[in-house]
Amino acid sequence: MEQHKNKFLIPISIILAGAFIAGALIFVKAKDPSTNVAGVAKASHPEENMMPVTSADHILGNPNAPVMIVEYSDTDCPFCQQFSPTLHRLMDEYAKDGKVAWVYRHFAFHPNAPKEAEAMECIAELGGNEKFWEFEKAIYAKKDFTVTPYKGTDPKELPKMAEAIGVNKVAFNSCLESGKFKQKIADEYQNAIKAGAQGTPYTILVTKNGKVPINRGAVPYETLKTAIQQLLNENPK
């Protein structure tokens, strides 16, 4: 298994490294002084610490797809905003055949991100998976990272955004004020660190043969598509 995994990892790593050298990849470091991110990154395969994908995850596409894109994201990160349309475009191309699925997890370290992550969880609880992904698009659409100084989305806007996609505003407010998802957000943050994340977006491509971490940020569409296609060739089912 390890020998096969190495054969499978090296070509994908070359593809991604080539894009990095070309200056196409973007990387942002997490600002958490309490976490020894550099120490975690020294592990030979930290991505193996990633929590397994389960039915409790937010999954767009076939939950049994041969290739899973597991993204650790932060709604207050400009590069996550940039990366989101890339992933939606890939899903438009591959999800209809059940070949690729996108798993969204929280790595919320920017100031506004933890509460927005809780809001996303409330949306999922109240509106289901479809509304979760609708809200994911909506929350990035609200962001304008060109404004200086950047202040983020006003928390008072979150209930309005929930109502705009058809989620009951009163129920949403009650859920958000309860703080019931704080621990889930914290747990996913810690798992991201253990899995090798040093910034957002942090993505791990998962197949039955292993995991390929993409720790360079907002990977361009063509680069990610090439990597995924190679994985599909290795893992057709």
VENNOR-V266453 format. One line per field, one symbol per residue. burial: b if it has 24 or more other C-alpha atoms within 12 Angstrom, else e. A space follows every 10 residues. Layout:
burial->???
//
This chain:
burial->eeeeeeebbe ebbebbbebe eeeebbbbbb eeeeeebeee eeeeebbbbb bebeeebbbb bbbbbbbbbb bbbbbbbbbb bbbbebbbeb beebbeebbb bbbbbbbbbb ebbbbbbbbb bbbbbbbebe bbbbbbbbbb eebeeeeeee ebbebeebbb bbeebebebe ebbebbeeee bbebbbebbb bbbbbbbbbb bbbbbbbebb bbbbbbbbbb bebbbebbbb bbeeeee
//
